[in-house]
Amino acid sequence: MSEEAQVRSVRDLVLLWGDPPRAAYEQLAADVGGIEWSATRDWARRGRIPAEHINAVVNAAERRGFQGITHALVLKLVSEGIAA
């Protein structure tokens, strides 16, 4: 099964970066750069990623080899998180 099939929310996306969740927050923050781990924790909790970080998240996912993590998918997840 591809990673894309498993990613149904911003939280799912953030947690691709590791387990336990704190490790995922730290790794994603390090990959994005210039943010604290608490920011990525808040993204997962709120279901939103600030627009200025979406490109960095997609690029970081690509560098890590996560299949199917595209700008379109991230924007879809964020829009669903806002609507929820």
A tleap script that builds the chain and sets N, CA, C and O, in Angstrom:
source leaprc.protein.ff14SB
mol = sequence {
  NMET SER GLU GLU ALA GLN VAL ARG SER VAL
  ARG ASP LEU VAL LEU LEU TRP GLY ASP PRO
  PRO ARG ALA ALA TYR GLU GLN LEU ALA ALA
  ASP VAL GLY GLY ILE GLU TRP SER ALA THR
  ARG ASP TRP ALA ARG ARG GLY ARG ILE PRO
  ALA GLU HIE ILE ASN ALA VAL VAL ASN ALA
  ALA GLU ARG ARG GLY PHE GLN GLY ILE THR
  HIE ALA LEU VAL LEU LYS LEU VAL SER GLU
  GLY ILE ALA CALA
}
set mol.1.N position { 0.856 -1.180 0.000 }
set mol.1.CA position { 0.000 0.000 0.000 }
set mol.1.C position { 0.894 1.233 0.000 }
set mol.1.O position { 1.909 1.277 0.695 }
set mol.2.N position { 0.515 2.215 -0.772 }
set mol.2.CA position { 1.323 3.434 -0.846 }
set mol.2.C position { 1.077 4.304 0.373 }
set mol.2.O position { 0.059 4.175 1.052 }
set mol.3.N position { 2.028 5.194 0.639 }
set mol.3.CA position { 1.878 6.143 1.742 }
set mol.3.C position { 0.646 7.013 1.517 }
set mol.3.O position { -0.055 7.356 2.470 }
set mol.4.N position { 0.379 7.372 0.262 }
set mol.4.CA position { -0.750 8.240 -0.039 }
set mol.4.C position { -2.057 7.629 0.462 }
set mol.4.O position { -2.907 8.338 1.002 }
set mol.5.N position { -2.220 6.330 0.288 }
set mol.5.CA position { -3.452 5.672 0.704 }
set mol.5.C position { -3.639 5.750 2.218 }
set mol.5.O position { -4.769 5.706 2.703 }
set mol.6.N position { -2.555 5.863 2.961 }
set mol.6.CA position { -2.621 5.904 4.409 }
set mol.6.C position { -2.808 7.322 4.943 }
set mol.6.O position { -3.154 7.488 6.113 }
set mol.7.N position { -2.596 8.327 4.138 }
set mol.7.CA position { -2.645 9.713 4.594 }
set mol.7.C position { -4.033 10.285 4.324 }
set mol.7.O position { -4.397 10.583 3.186 }
set mol.8.N position { -4.796 10.428 5.409 }
set mol.8.CA position { -6.171 10.924 5.284 }
set mol.8.C position { -6.377 12.240 6.015 }
set mol.8.O position { -7.469 12.809 5.981 }
set mol.9.N position { -5.322 12.731 6.683 }
set mol.9.CA position { -5.420 13.981 7.437 }
set mol.9.C position { -4.036 14.592 7.564 }
set mol.9.O position { -3.027 13.941 7.294 }
set mol.10.N position { -4.003 15.847 7.976 }
set mol.10.CA position { -2.716 16.494 8.238 }
set mol.10.C position { -1.977 15.726 9.329 }
set mol.10.O position { -0.759 15.565 9.252 }
set mol.11.N position { -2.687 15.255 10.330 }
set mol.11.CA position { -2.049 14.467 11.392 }
set mol.11.C position { -1.367 13.221 10.819 }
set mol.11.O position { -0.224 12.922 11.166 }
set mol.12.N position { -2.063 12.499 9.946 }
set mol.12.CA position { -1.461 11.330 9.301 }
set mol.12.C position { -0.190 11.730 8.551 }
set mol.12.O position { 0.822 11.031 8.614 }
set mol.13.N position { -0.248 12.841 7.851 }
set mol.13.CA position { 0.908 13.320 7.098 }
set mol.13.C position { 2.082 13.598 8.028 }
set mol.13.O position { 3.195 13.130 7.784 }
set mol.14.N position { 1.842 14.351 9.084 }
set mol.14.CA position { 2.905 14.694 10.038 }
set mol.14.C position { 3.505 13.426 10.651 }
set mol.14.O position { 4.719 13.337 10.830 }
set mol.15.N position { 2.668 12.463 10.967 }
set mol.15.CA position { 3.148 11.255 11.638 }
set mol.15.C position { 3.936 10.305 10.724 }
set mol.15.O position { 4.513 9.326 11.196 }
set mol.16.N position { 3.958 10.595 9.421 }
set mol.16.CA position { 4.836 9.828 8.534 }
set mol.16.C position { 6.294 9.983 8.948 }
set mol.16.O position { 7.117 9.112 8.663 }
set mol.17.N position { 6.614 11.076 9.612 }
set mol.17.CA position { 7.996 11.382 9.970 }
set mol.17.C position { 8.516 10.565 11.137 }
set mol.17.O position { 9.703 10.661 11.448 }
set mol.18.N position { 7.698 9.772 11.793 }
set mol.18.CA position { 8.245 8.924 12.837 }
set mol.18.C position { 7.266 8.549 13.923 }
set mol.18.O position { 6.107 8.962 13.934 }
set mol.19.N position { 7.780 7.752 14.834 }
set mol.19.CA position { 7.007 7.284 15.974 }
set mol.19.C position { 7.976 7.175 17.143 }
set mol.19.O position { 9.059 6.615 16.976 }
set mol.20.N position { 7.642 7.668 18.274 }
set mol.20.CA position { 6.376 8.257 18.716 }
set mol.20.C position { 6.138 9.630 18.081 }
set mol.20.O position { 7.021 10.177 17.421 }
set mol.21.N position { 4.942 10.179 18.285 }
set mol.21.CA position { 4.612 11.460 17.670 }
set mol.21.C position { 5.660 12.552 17.902 }
set mol.21.O position { 5.964 13.311 16.981 }
set mol.22.N position { 6.213 12.644 19.101 }
set mol.22.CA position { 7.208 13.694 19.373 }
set mol.22.C position { 8.378 13.589 18.395 }
set mol.22.O position { 8.892 14.608 17.933 }
set mol.23.N position { 8.799 12.374 18.081 }
set mol.23.CA position { 9.886 12.180 17.122 }
set mol.23.C position { 9.477 12.679 15.739 }
set mol.23.O position { 10.276 13.298 15.036 }
set mol.24.N position { 8.241 12.410 15.354 }
set mol.24.CA position { 7.746 12.886 14.059 }
set mol.24.C position { 7.755 14.413 14.006 }
set mol.24.O position { 8.188 15.003 13.016 }
set mol.25.N position { 7.274 15.048 15.075 }
set mol.25.CA position { 7.250 16.512 15.118 }
set mol.25.C position { 8.657 17.081 14.980 }
set mol.25.O position { 8.880 18.038 14.240 }
set mol.26.N position { 9.599 16.483 15.698 }
set mol.26.CA position { 10.980 16.975 15.664 }
set mol.26.C position { 11.613 16.767 14.295 }
set mol.26.O position { 12.280 17.661 13.776 }
set mol.27.N position { 11.408 15.589 13.708 }
set mol.27.CA position { 12.005 15.299 12.406 }
set mol.27.C position { 11.421 16.183 11.307 }
set mol.27.O position { 12.158 16.702 10.468 }
set mol.28.N position { 10.111 16.354 11.310 }
set mol.28.CA position { 9.495 17.211 10.299 }
set mol.28.C position { 9.960 18.649 10.465 }
set mol.28.O position { 10.264 19.312 9.474 }
set mol.29.N position { 10.022 19.141 11.688 }
set mol.29.CA position { 10.506 20.508 11.928 }
set mol.29.C position { 11.930 20.665 11.423 }
set mol.29.O position { 12.264 21.684 10.819 }
set mol.30.N position { 12.770 19.670 11.662 }
set mol.30.CA position { 14.155 19.729 11.185 }
set mol.30.C position { 14.202 19.724 9.656 }
set mol.30.O position { 14.996 20.449 9.055 }
set mol.31.N position { 13.356 18.911 9.031 }
set mol.31.CA position { 13.332 18.841 7.567 }
set mol.31.C position { 12.822 20.141 6.948 }
set mol.31.O position { 13.340 20.585 5.923 }
set mol.32.N position { 11.816 20.747 7.561 }
set mol.32.CA position { 11.258 21.995 7.041 }
set mol.32.C position { 12.257 23.132 7.277 }
set mol.32.O position { 12.494 23.958 6.395 }
set mol.33.N position { 12.831 23.158 8.469 }
set mol.33.CA position { 13.826 24.170 8.809 }
set mol.33.C position { 13.204 25.473 9.269 }
set mol.33.O position { 12.189 25.921 8.736 }
set mol.34.N position { 13.833 26.072 10.271 }
set mol.34.CA position { 13.408 27.385 10.738 }
set mol.34.C position { 12.174 27.395 11.622 }
set mol.34.O position { 11.623 28.458 11.906 }
set mol.35.N position { 11.732 26.218 12.061 }
set mol.35.CA position { 10.571 26.149 12.949 }
set mol.35.C position { 10.879 25.208 14.105 }
set mol.35.O position { 11.756 24.351 14.005 }
set mol.36.N position { 10.159 25.374 15.185 }
set mol.36.CA position { 10.286 24.506 16.352 }
set mol.36.C position { 9.373 23.288 16.183 }
set mol.36.O position { 8.408 23.324 15.420 }
set mol.37.N position { 9.694 22.216 16.902 }
set mol.37.CA position { 8.879 21.008 16.822 }
set mol.37.C position { 7.441 21.258 17.251 }
set mol.37.O position { 6.523 20.588 16.778 }
set mol.38.N position { 7.245 22.219 18.143 }
set mol.38.CA position { 5.889 22.501 18.615 }
set mol.38.C position { 4.995 23.026 17.492 }
set mol.38.O position { 3.775 22.874 17.550 }
set mol.39.N position { 5.587 23.634 16.484 }
set mol.39.CA position { 4.793 24.112 15.337 }
set mol.39.C position { 4.198 22.929 14.579 }
set mol.39.O position { 3.021 22.952 14.217 }
set mol.40.N position { 5.003 21.900 14.338 }
set mol.40.CA position { 4.479 20.751 13.604 }
set mol.40.C position { 3.472 19.973 14.451 }
set mol.40.O position { 2.532 19.383 13.919 }
set mol.41.N position { 3.673 19.973 15.772 }
set mol.41.CA position { 2.670 19.369 16.669 }
set mol.41.C position { 1.340 20.097 16.509 }
set mol.41.O position { 0.284 19.470 16.425 }
set mol.42.N position { 1.401 21.417 16.467 }
set mol.42.CA position { 0.184 22.202 16.315 }
set mol.42.C position { -0.470 21.972 14.958 }
set mol.42.O position { -1.697 21.968 14.857 }
set mol.43.N position { 0.330 21.781 13.917 }
set mol.43.CA position { -0.251 21.466 12.610 }
set mol.43.C position { -1.086 20.193 12.712 }
set mol.43.O position { -2.218 20.141 12.231 }
set mol.44.N position { -0.515 19.170 13.342 }
set mol.44.CA position { -1.224 17.889 13.481 }
set mol.44.C position { -2.495 18.055 14.297 }
set mol.44.O position { -3.538 17.505 13.943 }
set mol.45.N position { -2.417 18.804 15.377 }
set mol.45.CA position { -3.588 19.000 16.246 }
set mol.45.C position { -4.689 19.804 15.567 }
set mol.45.O position { -5.872 19.507 15.729 }
set mol.46.N position { -4.300 20.812 14.812 }
set mol.46.CA position { -5.282 21.722 14.198 }
set mol.46.C position { -5.737 21.287 12.816 }
set mol.46.O position { -6.742 21.784 12.309 }
set mol.47.N position { -5.005 20.362 12.200 }
set mol.47.CA position { -5.358 19.920 10.857 }
set mol.47.C position { -5.006 20.930 9.789 }
set mol.47.O position { -5.617 20.945 8.720 }
set mol.48.N position { -4.026 21.777 10.068 }
set mol.48.CA position { -3.641 22.824 9.118 }
set mol.48.C position { -2.122 22.938 9.057 }
set mol.48.O position { -1.419 22.715 10.043 }
set mol.49.N position { -1.643 23.291 7.876 }
set mol.49.CA position { -0.236 23.634 7.673 }
set mol.49.C position { -0.240 25.025 7.064 }
set mol.49.O position { -0.902 25.246 6.051 }
set mol.50.N position { 0.484 25.972 7.658 }
set mol.50.CA position { 0.513 27.314 7.081 }
set mol.50.C position { 0.986 27.278 5.629 }
set mol.50.O position { 1.890 26.518 5.280 }
set mol.51.N position { 0.376 28.091 4.802 }
set mol.51.CA position { 0.673 28.102 3.369 }
set mol.51.C position { 2.160 28.266 3.079 }
set mol.51.O position { 2.678 27.674 2.132 }
set mol.52.N position { 2.843 29.064 3.885 }
set mol.52.CA position { 4.259 29.312 3.625 }
set mol.52.C position { 5.146 28.083 3.878 }
set mol.52.O position { 6.329 28.102 3.540 }
set mol.53.N position { 4.593 27.029 4.460 }
set mol.53.CA position { 5.378 25.818 4.736 }
set mol.53.C position { 4.991 24.622 3.871 }
set mol.53.O position { 5.655 23.587 3.923 }
set mol.54.N position { 3.942 24.745 3.087 }
set mol.54.CA position { 3.473 23.598 2.305 }
set mol.54.C position { 4.540 23.114 1.329 }
set mol.54.O position { 4.768 21.909 1.223 }
set mol.55.N position { 5.188 24.011 0.625 }
set mol.55.CA position { 6.214 23.600 -0.330 }
set mol.55.C position { 7.353 22.863 0.376 }
set mol.55.O position { 7.841 21.850 -0.126 }
set mol.56.N position { 7.773 23.362 1.522 }
set mol.56.CA position { 8.852 22.716 2.273 }
set mol.56.C position { 8.443 21.326 2.746 }
set mol.56.O position { 9.263 20.408 2.752 }
set mol.57.N position { 7.192 21.167 3.141 }
set mol.57.CA position { 6.703 19.852 3.579 }
set mol.57.C position { 6.700 18.869 2.406 }
set mol.57.O position { 7.148 17.732 2.548 }
set mol.58.N position { 6.203 19.302 1.265 }
set mol.58.CA position { 6.172 18.429 0.085 }
set mol.58.C position { 7.590 18.046 -0.325 }
set mol.58.O position { 7.855 16.884 -0.635 }
set mol.59.N position { 8.499 19.013 -0.327 }
set mol.59.CA position { 9.886 18.715 -0.689 }
set mol.59.C position { 10.536 17.770 0.317 }
set mol.59.O position { 11.281 16.871 -0.072 }
set mol.60.N position { 10.263 17.965 1.598 }
set mol.60.CA position { 10.818 17.088 2.635 }
set mol.60.C position { 10.282 15.668 2.471 }
set mol.60.O position { 11.027 14.699 2.621 }
set mol.61.N position { 9.001 15.546 2.167 }
set mol.61.CA position { 8.414 14.218 1.951 }
set mol.61.C position { 9.071 13.526 0.754 }
set mol.61.O position { 9.341 12.326 0.792 }
set mol.62.N position { 9.320 14.281 -0.284 }
set mol.62.CA position { 9.979 13.718 -1.466 }
set mol.62.C position { 11.398 13.250 -1.118 }
set mol.62.O position { 11.808 12.163 -1.524 }
set mol.63.N position { 12.140 14.062 -0.374 }
set mol.63.CA position { 13.501 13.673 0.029 }
set mol.63.C position { 13.503 12.396 0.866 }
set mol.63.O position { 14.437 11.598 0.785 }
set mol.64.N position { 12.475 12.207 1.655 }
set mol.64.CA position { 12.379 11.005 2.500 }
set mol.64.C position { 11.794 9.809 1.757 }
set mol.64.O position { 11.745 8.703 2.296 }
set mol.65.N position { 11.353 10.028 0.530 }
set mol.65.CA position { 10.835 8.922 -0.270 }
set mol.65.C position { 9.385 8.573 -0.004 }
set mol.65.O position { 8.942 7.480 -0.355 }
set mol.66.N position { 8.631 9.483 0.613 }
set mol.66.CA position { 7.210 9.241 0.842 }
set mol.66.C position { 6.471 9.404 -0.480 }
set mol.66.O position { 6.455 10.491 -1.058 }
set mol.67.N position { 5.874 8.346 -0.944 }
set mol.67.CA position { 5.198 8.340 -2.234 }
set mol.67.C position { 3.840 9.028 -2.156 }
set mol.67.O position { 3.113 8.873 -1.175 }
set mol.68.N position { 3.502 9.788 -3.194 }
set mol.68.CA position { 2.169 10.361 -3.323 }
set mol.68.C position { 1.920 11.626 -2.522 }
set mol.68.O position { 0.791 12.115 -2.497 }
set mol.69.N position { 2.935 12.171 -1.866 }
set mol.69.CA position { 2.741 13.398 -1.092 }
set mol.69.C position { 3.009 14.571 -2.030 }
set mol.69.O position { 4.155 14.954 -2.268 }
set mol.70.N position { 1.936 15.121 -2.546 }
set mol.70.CA position { 2.009 16.195 -3.533 }
set mol.70.C position { 1.399 17.468 -2.969 }
set mol.70.O position { 0.746 17.466 -1.926 }
set mol.71.N position { 1.634 18.548 -3.693 }
set mol.71.CA position { 1.009 19.810 -3.290 }
set mol.71.C position { -0.515 19.665 -3.275 }
set mol.71.O position { -1.187 20.157 -2.369 }
set mol.72.N position { -1.044 18.988 -4.284 }
set mol.72.CA position { -2.499 18.814 -4.367 }
set mol.72.C position { -3.032 18.048 -3.156 }
set mol.72.O position { -4.066 18.414 -2.598 }
set mol.73.N position { -2.333 16.990 -2.749 }
set mol.73.CA position { -2.777 16.209 -1.594 }
set mol.73.C position { -2.725 17.059 -0.329 }
set mol.73.O position { -3.683 17.078 0.444 }
set mol.74.N position { -1.620 17.759 -0.114 }
set mol.74.CA position { -1.489 18.564 1.101 }
set mol.74.C position { -2.562 19.650 1.137 }
set mol.74.O position { -3.165 19.888 2.183 }
set mol.75.N position { -2.801 20.302 0.019 }
set mol.75.CA position { -3.852 21.329 -0.013 }
set mol.75.C position { -5.226 20.726 0.267 }
set mol.75.O position { -6.046 21.347 0.942 }
set mol.76.N position { -5.481 19.531 -0.239 }
set mol.76.CA position { -6.750 18.839 0.029 }
set mol.76.C position { -6.883 18.554 1.522 }
set mol.76.O position { -7.930 18.816 2.114 }
set mol.77.N position { -5.823 18.019 2.134 }
set mol.77.CA position { -5.855 17.705 3.559 }
set mol.77.C position { -6.087 18.952 4.397 }
set mol.77.O position { -6.871 18.940 5.346 }
set mol.78.N position { -5.397 20.025 4.035 }
set mol.78.CA position { -5.547 21.283 4.776 }
set mol.78.C position { -6.962 21.822 4.629 }
set mol.78.O position { -7.559 22.269 5.608 }
set mol.79.N position { -7.503 21.784 3.418 }
set mol.79.CA position { -8.860 22.306 3.213 }
set mol.79.C position { -9.881 21.466 3.976 }
set mol.79.O position { -10.852 22.011 4.501 }
set mol.80.N position { -9.681 20.167 4.045 }
set mol.80.CA position { -10.578 19.315 4.818 }
set mol.80.C position { -10.437 19.589 6.315 }
set mol.80.O position { -11.423 19.553 7.052 }
set mol.81.N position { -9.209 19.863 6.764 }
set mol.81.CA position { -8.979 20.186 8.173 }
set mol.81.C position { -9.646 21.490 8.578 }
set mol.81.O position { -10.166 21.609 9.687 }
set mol.82.N position { -9.632 22.461 7.688 }
set mol.82.CA position { -10.283 23.751 7.971 }
set mol.82.C position { -11.789 23.585 8.009 }
set mol.82.O position { -12.465 24.209 8.827 }
set mol.83.N position { -12.321 22.745 7.127 }
set mol.83.CA position { -13.771 22.558 7.051 }
set mol.83.C position { -14.313 21.745 8.216 }
set mol.83.O position { -15.495 21.838 8.545 }
set mol.84.N position { -13.455 20.951 8.839 }
set mol.84.CA position { -13.914 20.059 9.913 }
set mol.84.C position { -14.316 20.814 11.168 }
set mol.84.O position { -14.722 20.200 12.154 }
savepdb mol mol.pdb
quit
